[in-house]
Amino acid sequence: MLGMLFNDKECKELDYVLRKELDEMLLDLSDQRLDQNIRHAIANRYKTVFRMYARFAPQKELSKYAWGGRTSQIKH
């Protein structure tokens, strides 16, 4: 467990960075040209970043990024 203290400006910046990262990963996950192993790795990373974002994001914002691990798009 790691604890960190952020001021308001830093919290807004972290929120922005995580949202942009989630957006980028969702775009990558929808790209059928990517190798399945790469898409699987992106999906695992998405889950981690989403959990980080979920710790402080409002429910309304969080629902925009609820990917739900649609593994039907990612064949193993």
PyMOL Python script that loads the backbone (N, CA, C, O; Angstrom):
from pymol import cmd

cmd.read_pdbstr("""\
ATOM      1  N   MET A   1       0.858  -1.169   0.000  1.00  0.00           N
ATOM      2  CA  MET A   1       0.000   0.000   0.000  1.00  0.00           C
ATOM      3  C   MET A   1       0.896   1.221   0.000  1.00  0.00           C
ATOM      4  O   MET A   1       1.883   1.288   0.732  1.00  0.00           O
ATOM      5  N   LEU A   2       0.540   2.176  -0.825  1.00  0.00           N
ATOM      6  CA  LEU A   2       1.311   3.404  -0.945  1.00  0.00           C
ATOM      7  C   LEU A   2       0.350   4.577  -0.833  1.00  0.00           C
ATOM      8  O   LEU A   2      -0.678   4.601  -1.509  1.00  0.00           O
ATOM      9  N   GLY A   3       0.665   5.529  -0.004  1.00  0.00           N
ATOM     10  CA  GLY A   3      -0.166   6.715   0.146  1.00  0.00           C
ATOM     11  C   GLY A   3       0.543   7.929  -0.425  1.00  0.00           C
ATOM     12  O   GLY A   3       1.761   8.069  -0.320  1.00  0.00           O
ATOM     13  N   MET A   4      -0.255   8.809  -1.038  1.00  0.00           N
ATOM     14  CA  MET A   4       0.306  10.022  -1.615  1.00  0.00           C
ATOM     15  C   MET A   4      -0.637  11.186  -1.326  1.00  0.00           C
ATOM     16  O   MET A   4      -1.856  11.020  -1.277  1.00  0.00           O
ATOM     17  N   LEU A   5      -0.061  12.344  -1.140  1.00  0.00           N
ATOM     18  CA  LEU A   5      -0.849  13.551  -0.944  1.00  0.00           C
ATOM     19  C   LEU A   5      -0.674  14.455  -2.160  1.00  0.00           C
ATOM     20  O   LEU A   5       0.446  14.710  -2.601  1.00  0.00           O
ATOM     21  N   PHE A   6      -1.788  14.933  -2.694  1.00  0.00           N
ATOM     22  CA  PHE A   6      -1.769  15.833  -3.844  1.00  0.00           C
ATOM     23  C   PHE A   6      -2.529  17.098  -3.506  1.00  0.00           C
ATOM     24  O   PHE A   6      -3.520  17.058  -2.777  1.00  0.00           O
ATOM     25  N   ASN A   7      -2.066  18.224  -4.033  1.00  0.00           N
ATOM     26  CA  ASN A   7      -2.869  19.429  -3.904  1.00  0.00           C
ATOM     27  C   ASN A   7      -3.936  19.408  -5.012  1.00  0.00           C
ATOM     28  O   ASN A   7      -3.957  18.491  -5.832  1.00  0.00           O
ATOM     29  N   ASP A   8      -4.805  20.399  -5.034  1.00  0.00           N
ATOM     30  CA  ASP A   8      -5.926  20.404  -5.974  1.00  0.00           C
ATOM     31  C   ASP A   8      -5.456  20.390  -7.424  1.00  0.00           C
ATOM     32  O   ASP A   8      -6.007  19.664  -8.251  1.00  0.00           O
ATOM     33  N   LYS A   9      -4.448  21.186  -7.729  1.00  0.00           N
ATOM     34  CA  LYS A   9      -3.930  21.257  -9.098  1.00  0.00           C
ATOM     35  C   LYS A   9      -3.362  19.901  -9.532  1.00  0.00           C
ATOM     36  O   LYS A   9      -3.571  19.471 -10.666  1.00  0.00           O
ATOM     37  N   GLU A  10      -2.655  19.243  -8.640  1.00  0.00           N
ATOM     38  CA  GLU A  10      -2.077  17.933  -8.950  1.00  0.00           C
ATOM     39  C   GLU A  10      -3.161  16.877  -9.131  1.00  0.00           C
ATOM     40  O   GLU A  10      -3.026  15.990  -9.974  1.00  0.00           O
ATOM     41  N   CYS A  11      -4.223  16.962  -8.356  1.00  0.00           N
ATOM     42  CA  CYS A  11      -5.344  16.020  -8.507  1.00  0.00           C
ATOM     43  C   CYS A  11      -6.000  16.178  -9.873  1.00  0.00           C
ATOM     44  O   CYS A  11      -6.338  15.192 -10.527  1.00  0.00           O
ATOM     45  N   LYS A  12      -6.176  17.416 -10.292  1.00  0.00           N
ATOM     46  CA  LYS A  12      -6.774  17.664 -11.611  1.00  0.00           C
ATOM     47  C   LYS A  12      -5.869  17.147 -12.716  1.00  0.00           C
ATOM     48  O   LYS A  12      -6.347  16.595 -13.707  1.00  0.00           O
ATOM     49  N   GLU A  13      -4.586  17.321 -12.553  1.00  0.00           N
ATOM     50  CA  GLU A  13      -3.627  16.837 -13.553  1.00  0.00           C
ATOM     51  C   GLU A  13      -3.619  15.308 -13.610  1.00  0.00           C
ATOM     52  O   GLU A  13      -3.599  14.729 -14.696  1.00  0.00           O
ATOM     53  N   LEU A  14      -3.635  14.665 -12.469  1.00  0.00           N
ATOM     54  CA  LEU A  14      -3.686  13.205 -12.429  1.00  0.00           C
ATOM     55  C   LEU A  14      -4.973  12.698 -13.075  1.00  0.00           C
ATOM     56  O   LEU A  14      -4.951  11.725 -13.828  1.00  0.00           O
ATOM     57  N   ASP A  15      -6.078  13.349 -12.782  1.00  0.00           N
ATOM     58  CA  ASP A  15      -7.362  12.995 -13.396  1.00  0.00           C
ATOM     59  C   ASP A  15      -7.263  13.083 -14.916  1.00  0.00           C
ATOM     60  O   ASP A  15      -7.692  12.173 -15.626  1.00  0.00           O
ATOM     61  N   TYR A  16      -6.699  14.175 -15.406  1.00  0.00           N
ATOM     62  CA  TYR A  16      -6.548  14.384 -16.844  1.00  0.00           C
ATOM     63  C   TYR A  16      -5.656  13.309 -17.471  1.00  0.00           C
ATOM     64  O   TYR A  16      -6.004  12.739 -18.505  1.00  0.00           O
ATOM     65  N   VAL A  17      -4.525  13.038 -16.854  1.00  0.00           N
ATOM     66  CA  VAL A  17      -3.577  12.059 -17.392  1.00  0.00           C
ATOM     67  C   VAL A  17      -4.210  10.665 -17.445  1.00  0.00           C
ATOM     68  O   VAL A  17      -4.070   9.958 -18.443  1.00  0.00           O
ATOM     69  N   LEU A  18      -4.892  10.279 -16.392  1.00  0.00           N
ATOM     70  CA  LEU A  18      -5.514   8.950 -16.371  1.00  0.00           C
ATOM     71  C   LEU A  18      -6.627   8.842 -17.406  1.00  0.00           C
ATOM     72  O   LEU A  18      -6.750   7.819 -18.079  1.00  0.00           O
ATOM     73  N   ARG A  19      -7.443   9.897 -17.539  1.00  0.00           N
ATOM     74  CA  ARG A  19      -8.520   9.870 -18.547  1.00  0.00           C
ATOM     75  C   ARG A  19      -7.949   9.754 -19.957  1.00  0.00           C
ATOM     76  O   ARG A  19      -8.456   8.982 -20.770  1.00  0.00           O
ATOM     77  N   LYS A  20      -6.910  10.508 -20.246  1.00  0.00           N
ATOM     78  CA  LYS A  20      -6.301  10.437 -21.576  1.00  0.00           C
ATOM     79  C   LYS A  20      -5.688   9.067 -21.830  1.00  0.00           C
ATOM     80  O   LYS A  20      -5.765   8.549 -22.944  1.00  0.00           O
ATOM     81  N   GLU A  21      -5.093   8.492 -20.829  1.00  0.00           N
ATOM     82  CA  GLU A  21      -4.508   7.157 -20.973  1.00  0.00           C
ATOM     83  C   GLU A  21      -5.608   6.113 -21.217  1.00  0.00           C
ATOM     84  O   GLU A  21      -5.451   5.225 -22.055  1.00  0.00           O
ATOM     85  N   LEU A  22      -6.705   6.225 -20.488  1.00  0.00           N
ATOM     86  CA  LEU A  22      -7.828   5.309 -20.703  1.00  0.00           C
ATOM     87  C   LEU A  22      -8.399   5.469 -22.111  1.00  0.00           C
ATOM     88  O   LEU A  22      -8.698   4.477 -22.776  1.00  0.00           O
ATOM     89  N   ASP A  23      -8.550   6.710 -22.563  1.00  0.00           N
ATOM     90  CA  ASP A  23      -9.035   6.960 -23.929  1.00  0.00           C
ATOM     91  C   ASP A  23      -8.130   6.299 -24.960  1.00  0.00           C
ATOM     92  O   ASP A  23      -8.603   5.647 -25.892  1.00  0.00           O
ATOM     93  N   GLU A  24      -6.839   6.471 -24.785  1.00  0.00           N
ATOM     94  CA  GLU A  24      -5.876   5.916 -25.737  1.00  0.00           C
ATOM     95  C   GLU A  24      -5.923   4.386 -25.746  1.00  0.00           C
ATOM     96  O   GLU A  24      -5.864   3.762 -26.805  1.00  0.00           O
ATOM     97  N   MET A  25      -6.028   3.796 -24.569  1.00  0.00           N
ATOM     98  CA  MET A  25      -6.079   2.330 -24.509  1.00  0.00           C
ATOM     99  C   MET A  25      -7.374   1.796 -25.110  1.00  0.00           C
ATOM    100  O   MET A  25      -7.360   0.754 -25.765  1.00  0.00           O
ATOM    101  N   LEU A  26      -8.497   2.491 -24.902  1.00  0.00           N
ATOM    102  CA  LEU A  26      -9.752   2.061 -25.526  1.00  0.00           C
ATOM    103  C   LEU A  26      -9.642   2.107 -27.045  1.00  0.00           C
ATOM    104  O   LEU A  26     -10.138   1.218 -27.737  1.00  0.00           O
ATOM    105  N   LEU A  27      -9.002   3.127 -27.548  1.00  0.00           N
ATOM    106  CA  LEU A  27      -8.778   3.229 -28.986  1.00  0.00           C
ATOM    107  C   LEU A  27      -7.922   2.060 -29.476  1.00  0.00           C
ATOM    108  O   LEU A  27      -8.232   1.436 -30.492  1.00  0.00           O
ATOM    109  N   ASP A  28      -6.855   1.772 -28.756  1.00  0.00           N
ATOM    110  CA  ASP A  28      -5.978   0.656 -29.127  1.00  0.00           C
ATOM    111  C   ASP A  28      -6.722  -0.676 -29.070  1.00  0.00           C
ATOM    112  O   ASP A  28      -6.527  -1.532 -29.933  1.00  0.00           O
ATOM    113  N   LEU A  29      -7.558  -0.855 -28.077  1.00  0.00           N
ATOM    114  CA  LEU A  29      -8.293  -2.113 -27.944  1.00  0.00           C
ATOM    115  C   LEU A  29      -9.293  -2.326 -29.082  1.00  0.00           C
ATOM    116  O   LEU A  29      -9.642  -3.461 -29.408  1.00  0.00           O
ATOM    117  N   SER A  30      -9.741  -1.245 -29.672  1.00  0.00           N
ATOM    118  CA  SER A  30     -10.691  -1.376 -30.784  1.00  0.00           C
ATOM    119  C   SER A  30      -9.981  -1.581 -32.121  1.00  0.00           C
ATOM    120  O   SER A  30     -10.635  -1.840 -33.131  1.00  0.00           O
ATOM    121  N   ASP A  31      -8.669  -1.468 -32.142  1.00  0.00           N
ATOM    122  CA  ASP A  31      -7.890  -1.625 -33.367  1.00  0.00           C
ATOM    123  C   ASP A  31      -7.657  -3.108 -33.649  1.00  0.00           C
ATOM    124  O   ASP A  31      -6.869  -3.765 -32.970  1.00  0.00           O
ATOM    125  N   GLN A  32      -8.346  -3.615 -34.648  1.00  0.00           N
ATOM    126  CA  GLN A  32      -8.266  -5.039 -34.969  1.00  0.00           C
ATOM    127  C   GLN A  32      -6.929  -5.434 -35.600  1.00  0.00           C
ATOM    128  O   GLN A  32      -6.621  -6.620 -35.715  1.00  0.00           O
ATOM    129  N   ARG A  33      -6.144  -4.448 -36.004  1.00  0.00           N
ATOM    130  CA  ARG A  33      -4.855  -4.745 -36.628  1.00  0.00           C
ATOM    131  C   ARG A  33      -3.802  -5.169 -35.617  1.00  0.00           C
ATOM    132  O   ARG A  33      -2.804  -5.785 -35.989  1.00  0.00           O
ATOM    133  N   LEU A  34      -4.005  -4.853 -34.362  1.00  0.00           N
ATOM    134  CA  LEU A  34      -3.022  -5.200 -33.337  1.00  0.00           C
ATOM    135  C   LEU A  34      -3.054  -6.696 -33.039  1.00  0.00           C
ATOM    136  O   LEU A  34      -4.108  -7.332 -33.055  1.00  0.00           O
ATOM    137  N   ASP A  35      -1.885  -7.230 -32.771  1.00  0.00           N
ATOM    138  CA  ASP A  35      -1.733  -8.631 -32.395  1.00  0.00           C
ATOM    139  C   ASP A  35      -2.532  -8.917 -31.118  1.00  0.00           C
ATOM    140  O   ASP A  35      -2.634  -8.057 -30.244  1.00  0.00           O
ATOM    141  N   GLN A  36      -3.087 -10.104 -31.014  1.00  0.00           N
ATOM    142  CA  GLN A  36      -3.899 -10.474 -29.855  1.00  0.00           C
ATOM    143  C   GLN A  36      -3.117 -10.406 -28.549  1.00  0.00           C
ATOM    144  O   GLN A  36      -3.672 -10.029 -27.517  1.00  0.00           O
ATOM    145  N   ASN A  37      -1.849 -10.762 -28.582  1.00  0.00           N
ATOM    146  CA  ASN A  37      -1.028 -10.686 -27.359  1.00  0.00           C
ATOM    147  C   ASN A  37      -0.875  -9.246 -26.898  1.00  0.00           C
ATOM    148  O   ASN A  37      -0.915  -8.962 -25.700  1.00  0.00           O
ATOM    149  N   ILE A  38      -0.703  -8.349 -27.842  1.00  0.00           N
ATOM    150  CA  ILE A  38      -0.578  -6.929 -27.504  1.00  0.00           C
ATOM    151  C   ILE A  38      -1.895  -6.404 -26.948  1.00  0.00           C
ATOM    152  O   ILE A  38      -1.907  -5.673 -25.958  1.00  0.00           O
ATOM    153  N   ARG A  39      -2.992  -6.771 -27.576  1.00  0.00           N
ATOM    154  CA  ARG A  39      -4.301  -6.325 -27.104  1.00  0.00           C
ATOM    155  C   ARG A  39      -4.603  -6.880 -25.715  1.00  0.00           C
ATOM    156  O   ARG A  39      -5.226  -6.202 -24.898  1.00  0.00           O
ATOM    157  N   HIS A  40      -4.173  -8.088 -25.446  1.00  0.00           N
ATOM    158  CA  HIS A  40      -4.362  -8.685 -24.123  1.00  0.00           C
ATOM    159  C   HIS A  40      -3.556  -7.905 -23.070  1.00  0.00           C
ATOM    160  O   HIS A  40      -4.054  -7.648 -21.974  1.00  0.00           O
ATOM    161  N   ALA A  41      -2.321  -7.531 -23.402  1.00  0.00           N
ATOM    162  CA  ALA A  41      -1.489  -6.753 -22.492  1.00  0.00           C
ATOM    163  C   ALA A  41      -2.107  -5.372 -22.237  1.00  0.00           C
ATOM    164  O   ALA A  41      -2.091  -4.880 -21.109  1.00  0.00           O
ATOM    165  N   ILE A  42      -2.646  -4.757 -23.279  1.00  0.00           N
ATOM    166  CA  ILE A  42      -3.310  -3.459 -23.130  1.00  0.00           C
ATOM    167  C   ILE A  42      -4.534  -3.601 -22.238  1.00  0.00           C
ATOM    168  O   ILE A  42      -4.794  -2.736 -21.402  1.00  0.00           O
ATOM    169  N   ALA A  43      -5.292  -4.688 -22.406  1.00  0.00           N
ATOM    170  CA  ALA A  43      -6.483  -4.916 -21.581  1.00  0.00           C
ATOM    171  C   ALA A  43      -6.107  -5.050 -20.106  1.00  0.00           C
ATOM    172  O   ALA A  43      -6.799  -4.517 -19.238  1.00  0.00           O
ATOM    173  N   ASN A  44      -5.030  -5.749 -19.824  1.00  0.00           N
ATOM    174  CA  ASN A  44      -4.574  -5.887 -18.431  1.00  0.00           C
ATOM    175  C   ASN A  44      -4.160  -4.536 -17.857  1.00  0.00           C
ATOM    176  O   ASN A  44      -4.473  -4.221 -16.709  1.00  0.00           O
ATOM    177  N   ARG A  45      -3.465  -3.751 -18.650  1.00  0.00           N
ATOM    178  CA  ARG A  45      -3.047  -2.417 -18.204  1.00  0.00           C
ATOM    179  C   ARG A  45      -4.259  -1.515 -18.017  1.00  0.00           C
ATOM    180  O   ARG A  45      -4.305  -0.712 -17.085  1.00  0.00           O
ATOM    181  N   TYR A  46      -5.236  -1.647 -18.900  1.00  0.00           N
ATOM    182  CA  TYR A  46      -6.459  -0.850 -18.795  1.00  0.00           C
ATOM    183  C   TYR A  46      -7.138  -1.098 -17.444  1.00  0.00           C
ATOM    184  O   TYR A  46      -7.581  -0.159 -16.782  1.00  0.00           O
ATOM    185  N   LYS A  47      -7.213  -2.348 -17.050  1.00  0.00           N
ATOM    186  CA  LYS A  47      -7.850  -2.685 -15.771  1.00  0.00           C
ATOM    187  C   LYS A  47      -7.146  -2.006 -14.603  1.00  0.00           C
ATOM    188  O   LYS A  47      -7.791  -1.509 -13.680  1.00  0.00           O
ATOM    189  N   THR A  48      -5.817  -1.991 -14.651  1.00  0.00           N
ATOM    190  CA  THR A  48      -5.048  -1.359 -13.582  1.00  0.00           C
ATOM    191  C   THR A  48      -5.278   0.146 -13.544  1.00  0.00           C
ATOM    192  O   THR A  48      -5.543   0.703 -12.479  1.00  0.00           O
ATOM    193  N   VAL A  49      -5.182   0.802 -14.679  1.00  0.00           N
ATOM    194  CA  VAL A  49      -5.365   2.251 -14.740  1.00  0.00           C
ATOM    195  C   VAL A  49      -6.803   2.622 -14.391  1.00  0.00           C
ATOM    196  O   VAL A  49      -7.039   3.632 -13.728  1.00  0.00           O
ATOM    197  N   PHE A  50      -7.765   1.811 -14.833  1.00  0.00           N
ATOM    198  CA  PHE A  50      -9.165   2.073 -14.508  1.00  0.00           C
ATOM    199  C   PHE A  50      -9.394   2.010 -12.998  1.00  0.00           C
ATOM    200  O   PHE A  50     -10.110   2.844 -12.443  1.00  0.00           O
ATOM    201  N   ARG A  51      -8.791   1.031 -12.336  1.00  0.00           N
ATOM    202  CA  ARG A  51      -8.930   0.935 -10.876  1.00  0.00           C
ATOM    203  C   ARG A  51      -8.324   2.150 -10.191  1.00  0.00           C
ATOM    204  O   ARG A  51      -8.863   2.629  -9.193  1.00  0.00           O
ATOM    205  N   MET A  52      -7.215   2.654 -10.712  1.00  0.00           N
ATOM    206  CA  MET A  52      -6.616   3.872 -10.158  1.00  0.00           C
ATOM    207  C   MET A  52      -7.576   5.046 -10.326  1.00  0.00           C
ATOM    208  O   MET A  52      -7.805   5.807  -9.386  1.00  0.00           O
ATOM    209  N   TYR A  53      -8.131   5.189 -11.517  1.00  0.00           N
ATOM    210  CA  TYR A  53      -9.056   6.284 -11.804  1.00  0.00           C
ATOM    211  C   TYR A  53     -10.325   6.159 -10.962  1.00  0.00           C
ATOM    212  O   TYR A  53     -10.879   7.167 -10.523  1.00  0.00           O
ATOM    213  N   ALA A  54     -10.781   4.942 -10.739  1.00  0.00           N
ATOM    214  CA  ALA A  54     -12.026   4.704  -9.998  1.00  0.00           C
ATOM    215  C   ALA A  54     -11.932   5.123  -8.540  1.00  0.00           C
ATOM    216  O   ALA A  54     -12.959   5.311  -7.888  1.00  0.00           O
ATOM    217  N   ARG A  55     -10.737   5.271  -8.021  1.00  0.00           N
ATOM    218  CA  ARG A  55     -10.583   5.653  -6.612  1.00  0.00           C
ATOM    219  C   ARG A  55     -11.033   7.074  -6.324  1.00  0.00           C
ATOM    220  O   ARG A  55     -11.382   7.390  -5.186  1.00  0.00           O
ATOM    221  N   PHE A  56     -11.033   7.939  -7.334  1.00  0.00           N
ATOM    222  CA  PHE A  56     -11.420   9.324  -7.060  1.00  0.00           C
ATOM    223  C   PHE A  56     -12.360   9.930  -8.093  1.00  0.00           C
ATOM    224  O   PHE A  56     -12.786  11.073  -7.928  1.00  0.00           O
ATOM    225  N   ALA A  57     -12.692   9.210  -9.140  1.00  0.00           N
ATOM    226  CA  ALA A  57     -13.551   9.763 -10.183  1.00  0.00           C
ATOM    227  C   ALA A  57     -15.020   9.731  -9.763  1.00  0.00           C
ATOM    228  O   ALA A  57     -15.452   8.795  -9.090  1.00  0.00           O
ATOM    229  N   PRO A  58     -15.788  10.748 -10.158  1.00  0.00           N
ATOM    230  CA  PRO A  58     -17.236  10.717  -9.916  1.00  0.00           C
ATOM    231  C   PRO A  58     -17.870   9.568 -10.704  1.00  0.00           C
ATOM    232  O   PRO A  58     -17.379   9.196 -11.770  1.00  0.00           O
ATOM    233  N   GLN A  59     -18.938   9.023 -10.186  1.00  0.00           N
ATOM    234  CA  GLN A  59     -19.605   7.879 -10.826  1.00  0.00           C
ATOM    235  C   GLN A  59     -19.991   8.180 -12.273  1.00  0.00           C
ATOM    236  O   GLN A  59     -19.865   7.318 -13.142  1.00  0.00           O
ATOM    237  N   LYS A  60     -20.456   9.391 -12.530  1.00  0.00           N
ATOM    238  CA  LYS A  60     -20.854   9.763 -13.884  1.00  0.00           C
ATOM    239  C   LYS A  60     -19.669   9.686 -14.846  1.00  0.00           C
ATOM    240  O   LYS A  60     -19.805   9.195 -15.967  1.00  0.00           O
ATOM    241  N   GLU A  61     -18.520  10.168 -14.410  1.00  0.00           N
ATOM    242  CA  GLU A  61     -17.313  10.098 -15.234  1.00  0.00           C
ATOM    243  C   GLU A  61     -16.812   8.668 -15.368  1.00  0.00           C
ATOM    244  O   GLU A  61     -16.348   8.256 -16.431  1.00  0.00           O
ATOM    245  N   LEU A  62     -16.911   7.932 -14.295  1.00  0.00           N
ATOM    246  CA  LEU A  62     -16.421   6.562 -14.274  1.00  0.00           C
ATOM    247  C   LEU A  62     -17.164   5.684 -15.275  1.00  0.00           C
ATOM    248  O   LEU A  62     -16.568   4.810 -15.904  1.00  0.00           O
ATOM    249  N   SER A  63     -18.454   5.915 -15.420  1.00  0.00           N
ATOM    250  CA  SER A  63     -19.252   5.090 -16.323  1.00  0.00           C
ATOM    251  C   SER A  63     -18.820   5.252 -17.784  1.00  0.00           C
ATOM    252  O   SER A  63     -19.054   4.361 -18.600  1.00  0.00           O
ATOM    253  N   LYS A  64     -18.198   6.372 -18.113  1.00  0.00           N
ATOM    254  CA  LYS A  64     -17.718   6.579 -19.481  1.00  0.00           C
ATOM    255  C   LYS A  64     -16.584   5.617 -19.831  1.00  0.00           C
ATOM    256  O   LYS A  64     -16.363   5.304 -21.001  1.00  0.00           O
ATOM    257  N   TYR A  65     -15.881   5.161 -18.819  1.00  0.00           N
ATOM    258  CA  TYR A  65     -14.710   4.316 -19.037  1.00  0.00           C
ATOM    259  C   TYR A  65     -14.920   2.868 -18.586  1.00  0.00           C
ATOM    260  O   TYR A  65     -13.974   2.080 -18.567  1.00  0.00           O
ATOM    261  N   ALA A  66     -16.137   2.524 -18.230  1.00  0.00           N
ATOM    262  CA  ALA A  66     -16.424   1.157 -17.779  1.00  0.00           C
ATOM    263  C   ALA A  66     -16.414   0.226 -18.976  1.00  0.00           C
ATOM    264  O   ALA A  66     -17.452  -0.050 -19.579  1.00  0.00           O
ATOM    265  N   TRP A  67     -15.253  -0.242 -19.301  1.00  0.00           N
ATOM    266  CA  TRP A  67     -15.057  -1.122 -20.445  1.00  0.00           C
ATOM    267  C   TRP A  67     -15.619  -2.510 -20.156  1.00  0.00           C
ATOM    268  O   TRP A  67     -16.176  -3.156 -21.043  1.00  0.00           O
ATOM    269  N   GLY A  68     -15.472  -2.959 -18.931  1.00  0.00           N
ATOM    270  CA  GLY A  68     -16.027  -4.240 -18.522  1.00  0.00           C
ATOM    271  C   GLY A  68     -15.258  -5.446 -19.013  1.00  0.00           C
ATOM    272  O   GLY A  68     -15.737  -6.570 -18.863  1.00  0.00           O
ATOM    273  N   GLY A  69     -14.100  -5.263 -19.585  1.00  0.00           N
ATOM    274  CA  GLY A  69     -13.278  -6.395 -20.022  1.00  0.00           C
ATOM    275  C   GLY A  69     -13.949  -7.238 -21.071  1.00  0.00           C
ATOM    276  O   GLY A  69     -13.988  -8.463 -20.956  1.00  0.00           O
ATOM    277  N   ARG A  70     -14.469  -6.612 -22.073  1.00  0.00           N
ATOM    278  CA  ARG A  70     -15.165  -7.348 -23.131  1.00  0.00           C
ATOM    279  C   ARG A  70     -14.170  -8.263 -23.840  1.00  0.00           C
ATOM    280  O   ARG A  70     -13.583  -7.907 -24.861  1.00  0.00           O
ATOM    281  N   THR A  71     -14.003  -9.433 -23.274  1.00  0.00           N
ATOM    282  CA  THR A  71     -13.007 -10.353 -23.798  1.00  0.00           C
ATOM    283  C   THR A  71     -13.458 -10.983 -25.100  1.00  0.00           C
ATOM    284  O   THR A  71     -12.657 -11.647 -25.757  1.00  0.00           O
ATOM    285  N   SER A  72     -14.703 -10.802 -25.500  1.00  0.00           N
ATOM    286  CA  SER A  72     -15.123 -11.313 -26.782  1.00  0.00           C
ATOM    287  C   SER A  72     -14.391 -10.586 -27.908  1.00  0.00           C
ATOM    288  O   SER A  72     -14.218 -11.140 -28.994  1.00  0.00           O
ATOM    289  N   GLN A  73     -13.960  -9.350 -27.657  1.00  0.00           N
ATOM    290  CA  GLN A  73     -13.198  -8.604 -28.638  1.00  0.00           C
ATOM    291  C   GLN A  73     -11.747  -9.048 -28.636  1.00  0.00           C
ATOM    292  O   GLN A  73     -11.035  -8.871 -29.625  1.00  0.00           O
ATOM    293  N   ILE A  74     -11.315  -9.618 -27.539  1.00  0.00           N
ATOM    294  CA  ILE A  74      -9.928 -10.037 -27.420  1.00  0.00           C
ATOM    295  C   ILE A  74      -9.907 -11.560 -27.326  1.00  0.00           C
ATOM    296  O   ILE A  74     -10.223 -12.126 -26.279  1.00  0.00           O
ATOM    297  N   LYS A  75      -9.542 -12.208 -28.397  1.00  0.00           N
ATOM    298  CA  LYS A  75      -9.509 -13.659 -28.420  1.00  0.00           C
ATOM    299  C   LYS A  75      -8.189 -14.141 -27.837  1.00  0.00           C
ATOM    300  O   LYS A  75      -7.122 -13.622 -28.164  1.00  0.00           O
ATOM    301  N   HIS A  76      -8.279 -15.133 -26.976  1.00  0.00           N
ATOM    302  CA  HIS A  76      -7.071 -15.661 -26.318  1.00  0.00           C
ATOM    303  C   HIS A  76      -6.486 -16.787 -27.129  1.00  0.00           C
ATOM    304  O   HIS A  76      -5.468 -17.361 -26.744  1.00  0.00           O
TER     305      HIS A  76
END
""", "prot")
cmd.dss("prot")
cmd.show_as("cartoon", "prot")
cmd.util.cbc("prot")
cmd.orient("prot")
